[in-house]
Amino acid sequence: MTEQQTLLILEVVFVLVGLAGVGMVSVPAALVLGGLLGVVAVERQAARHRPVQGRGKGGER
């Protein structure tokens, strides 16, 4: 297991424990927070694989 995989597992465990703690106080808040964190995770993953677009001639986009 690489260091990057280990850090990812630790991050997921940390988020799940925090989400469970919020769920003990307020279930609707935990559902909203879980949805937001899911969107953030998908966007982070998409950003890692998105090709970088270079600038055109003269710096136009």
Buried (B, 14 or more C-beta within 10 A) or exposed (E): EEEEEEEEEEEEEEBEEEBEEBBEEEEEEBEEBBEEBEEEEEEEEEEEEEEEEEEEEEEEE
